[in-house]
Amino acid sequence: MMSASRCLLAVLLLGLALPAAALESDAHQPIHIKADRVRLNEKTGISEYLGAVRLSQGSIVITADSIVVHQPQGRLQKILVTGRPARFRQDSGVAGQLIDAQAARMEYLAGEERLFLSGKALVIQGPNQFAGEYIEFDTRNSTVTAQGAENPRGQVDVTIQPAPPAEAPAAAPATPAEPVSGAGQ
């Protein structure tokens, strides 16, 4: 028998699929979900959270119109998040940087360890961003694939800021020269 708390834990795998040095401590925090309606079907292993859904755990916040977790026989199969748009936010673990993602649809396939964002997909981490109609993260192989809309101008838009220059080592403080004994005598 599948418990509701196990279904809720599965939703967090969506956060794990986003590439970043995100806070590991999030996985050890309690999960809070608010929704207008909840449907849990223990026979099929499908949990549905519908209407103004807000899920939080540690620094992770997901807002959506719906979150549906497919977990037949207690094994996570997939998570589907939809919204106008659905949004994901997590602290990246880097001071002052958040990971923000949004799309009309986010789908995580657990067996393949792949996350798909479609419908005006956008991922922002700090000053960098990745936008397209479709973005796929293959977490097993550490690859990202993206495509623009299916029209002549539907391109992928990527912004990568250069790393700040490394600071030069501090120079040793200047010390006054010692007089050489016997010089000039």
C-alpha positions, 0 to 999 in steps of 0.5 A: 500500500502506498502512503501519501507521504511517499507520493509527496516525496516523489515530487521532490525528484523534479527538483533533483533533476535541475542541474545545479549545486543545489542545497542538499539539505532540502531533501531532509526538510519537511514537505508542505503542499497546499492545493484546492483538491487532492485525489489519491488512488492507492490502486493505480498509484496516482496522486493528483494535487489540483488547483493553485498548488504550492509545494515547498521543501526547504528552499524548493518551491513549486507552484502549478495548476496541477502536480500529478505523481505516477507511482505504481506499486510504490515505484516512482514512474513520472511526475507531471507539473502543469501551469500557466506557467508552472514554476520551480525555484530553489536556492543554488547553494551559491550566495545570492543565486537562485535556480528558477525554471518555468514552463507550461509543462514539466515532466520528470521520467524517473527510470530515464532520469530525464526532465522535460520542460515544454511551452515557453521553457525558461531556466535561470541560474544566477546571471545565466539563462536558457530559454526555448520552446522545449528544454530536456535535461538528461541527468544521467548523462549530464546533457541538455537539449533545447529547441525553439518554437516550430517557426522561422524565428523560434530559436533557443536563447542562451545567456552565459555570463563570464566567470568573474576574474580570479583575484590576484594573490595579495602582494606582501607588504613592503618593508623598509630596506635594512641598512647594510652595515659598514656601507658608505664608511 
